[in-house]
């Protein structure tokens, strides 16, 4: 065992009792260290395996850890407990309260409950799915961070609105005698706090606790962990403050940074050898992350050769960028490099649209870990489609209802009593209101004009001539959203529409694209022989020989919403995570223009280049 460990790994593995912090950088062998530490406790310290708990954040990580341990020990079964935070803590409350699967509130039922609440509260968001996802996320933040509801500033909707939604959700959940995913932690925390006898029993059960990816821990997880580890505090935590990128889930680098304040007698070991990446990649990533101030000082080295320099590519726009990356992938293919060794990373999945189109067109197999949002499902883009279907001669009442007051024309739903819209009938309905007749005439004229336009010209006509952009500005002012975010979506769709000559051709493409995305969504992530398309969040914990980081621009990475020092440092950590996924080749690209607007390289690219 000892021969395979480097000096610091060996010191960490042989750590005696009490708290221990292991700072493990990318590719430094943290899983190997945890497995060897577990084995050492059993074989050298003669600790009962039943007394050891290994906690991870995902089932996949827990299974991998267990499998590696079994390989090392040559067994098929073990009494060591490997599990996730939610899995372990749910097991405890399941035992305490005699719960079973019927007590768990599924995500589908949760969304249905929230839909009921929105209807009851008369809340009708344009993007219902996005709104609900935001509410679900913020309910989790309140629960996991133990935040007083009255003190929480909601980002999805108004404060009073959120309080009403939250309270009604909790009332309905409790009425059905259900707990949600977050309650598994909340209930366990309260159980330990209110029942010291039960806490003592589980403290005696798990005398040694090892935690993987400690930088991802949130407040309630940490509080339960501290209670469970007391009084011996045999807490062996492994993580990297430079890879803390889940602040939106309540994880903060402060938990790992303040560990030694929480446990003054804690030993600290730094695993600063990157066995994954070439020296070029390791050194480049170090030049970026050193600009963060809220971190442990580290000097990461690698025994690997220099390798290829990190390549930074400037391109004109998204189309040229996608073509460039496609060409590089095809060149790797010609060298018989397996697709499974290639990954393309984006800040968000919505940024991947242009590349996905190119890969589909050239039949390059790819897989996506996270579901990609279809830009054509955005409420504003759906409004554009309704306008254009009407322009093409479609007389659908549904399409007309969608756009008749976008912008405001003061048309009443009562004027439409037939499945199909007739402008003559509209004029009869408003025949005594000359000013309304003028609005109806103008709308009809606009639709006739657009019938002969290209999709690009028609979209511009709707936004600027008809006044849809002005409507969005007014609408955004009544909702907790930024008009600029909607305009960015419309700009993207407008830009993509340039490739199509007729409205019919454009609609055919949209339907084909929808079907292709559905097929991609049904693909198993486990299908290996494909290029991996990932967000920077989704790439964490993974590694690839060849990595492309696309759209490394200001306002993308770092995201334009990052305003505080803390938010900016998290964006830099995210870029660092993206860079350190690469083993042999790292290509970073940025665009000069996006949707006709000037763009600039990310400050992180400049830090990488030493500019």
Secondary structure, DSSP 8 states (H G I E B T S, - for coil): -GGGS-HHHHHHHT--SS-EEEEE-TTS-HHHHHHHHHHHHHHTS---GGGEEEEESSHHHHHHHHHHHHHHHT-S--SSEEEEHHHHHHHHHHHHHT--GGGB--HHHHHHHHHHHHHHTT---SSHHHHHHHHHHHHHHHHHTT--GGG---SSS-HHHHHHHHHHHHHHHHHTT-B-TTHHHHHHHHHHHH-HHHHHHHHHH-SEEEESSGGG--HHHHHHHHHHHTTTT-EEEEE-GGG---GGGT--HHHHHTHHHHSTT-EEEEE-B-SSS-HHHHHHHHHHHTT-SSS-----B-SS---S--EEEEESSHHHHHHHHHHHHHHHHHTT--GGGEEEEESSGGGGHHHHHHHHHTT--EEESS----GGGSHHHHHHHHHHHHHTT--BHHHHHHHTTSS-----GGG--SSB--HHHHHHHTTT-HHHHHHHHHHHHHHHHHHTS-HHHHHHIIIIII-HHHHHHHHHHHTTS-HHHHHHHHHHHHHHHTT-SSHHHHHHHHHHHHHHHHHHHHS-TT--SSEEEEEHHHHTT--EEEEEE---BTBTTTBTT--SHHHHHHHHHHHHHHHTTEEEEEEEEEESEETTEE--B-HHHHHHHT-
